[in-house]
Amino acid sequence: MKTAAEILTVVRASQRDIENWIARLDLSTEFKETVRGRARLFSRENALELAFIATFVRGGASPSKAAVYAAHFTSDARRLDWERTMRRWFIFPSGDLTHGRGSNAVGDLSDLEEDLGTETLTTVNVWKIIKRVNALYEWAF
């Protein structure tokens, strides 16, 4: 378990955003109750979920839609063989997670832009997020 101060650098969101998301969103991971005068503690799964939410929000998604997608990515990242089962990249039209695509390579994106009907794509390095959180928690990978 880690404190908020410890996870801020891997989640890449503000303390305020994190607390707002915990209070307002339907999150998939269980968060420890806070006690007055003590720092909230976060599990690896909590940090993963918050990191994916933060990333998707930076890509233009609403926090509520980001939470839905983060739940799926967090669930998949719980597996010991996540590198074999998860795509390295998630690419979506900025602000529109519903049309996202997983990929193991990011090359020329012009065909994907054409297919999705957009000029603005957000690319998320899914593996990098998981590895960053895993390193903080010294989780075997």
Secondary structure by P-SEA (a helix, b strand, c coil): ccccccccccccccaaaaaaaaaccccccccccccccccccccaaaaaaaaaaaaaaaacccaaaaaaaaaaaaaaacccccccccccbbbcccccccccccccccccaaaaaaaacccbbbbbaaaaaaaaaaaaacccc
